[in-house]
Amino acid sequence: MAKKLTSREIKRKTRQIYRAIGNSPNRFRNLKIVRTSQFPYRAPTTPKGIEPLESSLKLGEDYPTKWSRTVPSRIIRTVTTEFIARPLMSFLANPNRTGYDRLESLHKNQAVIFVANHHSHADTPLLLTSIPIRWRKRLIVGAAADYFFSSKIGGALSALFIGAVPVERSKASRKSSDQIASLINKGWSFMVFPEGGRSPDGWGQAFRGGAAYLALKCDVPVVPVHISGTGSILRKGKFLPKRSDTTVTFGIPIWPQEKETSRAFSTRIEDSVATLADETQQDWWTATKRHHSGTTPKLHGPEASPWRRSWSLESKGSKSDPNKNKWPRI
C-alpha cells in the first residue's frame, strides 16, 4: 500500500522536480505572462471612444462565392457531380427521370430558374444530377444563408461542390436577390427550393415569392420540378440514409406574363408543381383534367391535426391500393 505523503514532503518533491527541469517556476511564470499579454502576442484592441473596424469574417448573406464560379472550381464541381454524386444517387435513389421532352422548346443558351419541392437533403444532389448538362454546367443553387453559410468551412464546401449562393430565408434581402439576378442576366441558371426549408411532416409548404420575383425581373422562364421519394432516403431529423425509389418530373416551362405580380406568378408556379405531384401519384391524363378543372390536390395537405395529416399522407402514397387507409364509414 502506497505511503501517504505529508504536505512538507510534497513541497520538497516539487522543488526537486523544478531543479531537474531547470528553474521551471520562472519559466512557467514567463509563459503565464505571454499567455495573458496583449499585443504583439494578440491582436491589438480598439481604443475606447473609437468605432471598431468591420470584422473581416464574412458569413451568412455576406459570404463571398465569386471564386466558386471560376474555371478551376467549375471543373472540380463537374468531376464530383458526374463521378461521385451521380453514381451515389443512382444507388440510393434509383431515380426515374421524366419530362425532358418538355424542355426542348427552350433555347440552348436560355437561362432558366428550376423550382422544386423540398423534403430531404437528398433533393439537392438528386436534382443537380437530373438537370440536363447544358444548364448544369452554368448553374447556381440557392442555399439558406443561416444554415449552409454559418461557418467558413461549410460555406466553402457548399459553394465549391454544389455552386451554392447564400439566400436569406427569414427576410426579403435585396442584396442576395440583386446578386442572383446579375448572374442570371449573365447566362447562369438558378436552382431553388421556394419552400425555404425541408418539409417537417412529409407534406409540402407554401412557396415563397423569390423565384417568381427573379423570373419577372430577369424575364426568364421557370421550370417546375416535382421530386418524390427522397423523404424516405434522408428525412429531416435523420442522419443515416437508406435506399428508396424516387421520381423526378420536369414540367412545361412557365414564362412570366406582362404586368403579372410576383405573388400571382408564384401561385402559378406552385400550382404547376402540384400538378406534377398529381401526375406522379395518378397519371398524366387525370392530373391534366384536375388542373383544368381547378381540383388539383394542394402540396401542403389538409388543414387538420398532425395524426390526421399523417394518415392522409399515407393514403396519398398508396397508389396501388386505393382502398388502403380510407376513413371507415360509420
N, C-alpha and C positions, 0 to 999 in steps of 0.2 A: 504494500500500500504506500502511495507517494506521500512524502512528508509535506505538511502544510508549511509554507514559508511565512515568516513574520514580515511586517512592513519594512523593518530595517534591512532584512536580507534581500527583499525585493529591490530596494533602492540601491544596495550595493551591487547586485547583479546588473541593474540598469546602467550604473556607471561603468561597469566592466564592458558592457556591450558598446556604449558610446566610445570608450577608448579604443576598442577593437576596430571600429569603422572610421576612426579619425576625427575626433572632436565634432561628432554629429549634432549636438544640441545647437551650435552656432549655424551649422549648415541647414538644419530644419528651420531655424529662425529666419534665415535668409530666404528660403523657399516660401515661407509664410508671407514675407514682405513682398515678394514678387507676385504671389497669388492675390494679394489684397490691394496691390497698387493699381494705378490707372495708367495713363499714357506714359511711356510708349508701349507698355505691355498690353494695354487695352485701347480700344478706340476712344478718342477724346470725346468728352461730353460737351453739350451745348451750354454756354454760359447762361445764367439766369437773365431774363429780360430780352433775349434774342429768340426769334422764331426758329425752331429747328428745321433742318432741311428735310425735304420729302424723302421717305425711305426708298432705297433703290430696289427693294424686293417687291416685284410686281406679280401679284397673284389675282385669281378671280378674273373679272372682266378685263383687267389691265395686263393680263399675261400676254407677252409678245409671241405671235405664231408665224410671223413672216418667214422665218428661217425654214419652217416645215414645208413651204411651197417652193423651195429651191430644188434644182435638178437632183442633187445627191439624196435629199430627203425623199423625193418622189420615187427615186429608184429603189430605195430601201423599203418604202411602203408598198410598192408594186410587188417586189420579191416576197415580202412577208405575207401579203394578201393572197398571192397566187400559190405559193408553195407551203404555207403554214395554215392560214385561216381557211382557205378553200377546202383542202383535204380534211381539216378538223371538223368543219361544219357539215361536210358530206358524211362523215362518220357519226357525228352527234345528232344532226337534224334530218338527214336523209331527205333533202328538200325537193318538193315538186314545184317547179317554177313555171308559171303560165302568164299569158298576156303580153308576151314580147311583140306579137304582131300588132298590138295597139300602139306601139311606139314608132312604127315605120313612117308615120306621117310627119314626124319631126325631122328637121334639117340636121345634117350630120354634126355641125358645129353649134347647134342651138343649145344655149344654157337652159337648164331645167331645174326645178325645185321638186325633189322627191319627198313626199309626205306619207308617213306610215303610222299605224297604231303601235303601241308600245306596251309589252308585257314582261320583258326579260332583258338581261344584259346580252343574251344571245341574239337579240334583234339586230344589233349594230353589225357584228361580223357577218351575220346571215344576209342582211340587206346589202352590205358592201360587196359581198361575193356574188350577189344576184344581179346588181345593176350592170347593164352592158358596158363593155370595156371602153367604148367611145365616150361615155360620160365618167366612168370610174377613174380614168387617167387624169382628169381635172375635176376633182370632187372634194368639197369641204363638208364637214359634218358639224352640225350644231350640237354642242355639248354643254351641260349645265356648268356654269362658271363656279358655283359654290360646291360642286361635287368633284368634277374632273380636274379643276384648276385650283384646288385648295392648297396644293403644295407644288414645289418646283419639279420634283421628280414625277409626280402624277401628271402634271401639265405637259411635261416634255414627252412622256410616253404616249399620252393621248394625241398630242399634236403630230408626233412622228409616225405612229403606226395606223391611225385612222384619219389623219388630216383634220383633227378637231379644232374648232374655234370656239372661244367662250361665249356663251349666251346667258343672259340674266333671265331666270325663270320666275323670280319673285316680284319683278317690276319691269316696266317697259323702259328699255335703255336705248337712247338714240345713238350712243357711241357704238355699240355692238351691231345694231341694225345698219348703220351707215357703213361700217367696215364690210359687212357681208354684202350689202348692196353694191359696193365698189368692186368687190371680187366677182359678183355675178355679171356686172357690166363688162368685166374684162374676159368673160367667157368661162368662168368657173361655175360648175353646177353645185347645188346645195342640197344636202340631205338632212331632214329634221323630223323629230317626233313631237308634233304640236301639243300632245297631252301634257308635256312638261315633266313627266316622270313615269316610272313603271306603274302598271295597274296594281293596286293593293289587294284586289279580290278576284281578278280574272276578267272583270268587265272593263270596258273602255271608260275613258274620262273625257270631259268636254274639251274640244280643240281650242287652243288659243290662236289669236289672230296674227301672229308674227309672220308665218309663211304667206298668208294672204296679203299682208301689207307689203312684203318684199316683192311678190309677184306683180302687184299693182304698180309699185314704184319703178321696177325694172322692166315691166312689160314682158314677162316670160311666162311660159306655161307651168302648171303644177301637174305632176304625175301622181295620182293617188295610188297607194300600195297597201294591201292588206296582208298581214303576217299572222298565221295561226299555228299553234302547236308549240311555240317557244316557251310558253308558260310552264310546260312540263319539263323543259330542259333545265332552266335556271330561274325559278320564280323569285320574286322579291322576298328577301329574308333568308334565302338558301345560298349555300356556298359550294356545294358539290353538284356538278351537272350530271344528268342522266340522259340516255338516248330517247329520242321521240321523233315521230314523223311530223314534218312541217310542210306548210304550203305558203308560197309567196306569189301573190296575184297582182299583176300590174294593170292599172285601169287606163281608160282613154284620157289623154292629156286635156286639162281644163285651162282655157285661156280666160284671163280677166276681161270683163265687159266694160264698155265705156261708161264712166260715171258710177261704177259699182263701188260700194263701200267695202272696206276690208272685212267688216263683220258679216255682210251678206255673202261675200266671196268665201270666207271661212266656213260658213254654214254649208255652202255648196260642196266644198272640199270634204267636209265631214260626212255629208250625205253620200258622196261618191265612195268613200272608204267603207261606209256601212253597207252600200250596195255590193261591194266586192266581198265583204264578210258574208252577206246573204248568199252570194253566188258560190262561195266556198262550202257553206253548210247545205245548200239546196242544189240548184243548177242555174245555168245562165238564163234560161227562159223564165223560170219562176222569179228570179231576182230582178229581171228586167220588167216584168209585169208589175211587181210590187213597187219598183222605183217609179214607174209612170203613174201608178195609182196613189202614190204617197203613203204606202203602207209598209215600207221597209223598216225592219226592226232597228231600233237605235243601238248604237255601240255601247252606251253606258247602262243598259239594262233597266229593269223595272225599279220604280221608287218603292222600296219595301225594306223590311228588316234584313240583316245580314244573312240569316239562315235561309230565308226565302229567296234571296238573290243567289245564294249558292245552289239551291235546288233548281232554280231556273237556268243557271249556267250549265249544270249537269244535263238537264233536259235538252238544252240547246245543242250540246255536243253529241247527243245520242241520235245521230243521223240514221244509223242502221235500224234502229228500233224506235219508231215514232210513238209507241205507247209507253216507253220507259219513262219513269219519273213524272207521269201525269198526275194531276191532283185527283184524289178519289172523289167520286160523285156521292153526295150524301142526300 
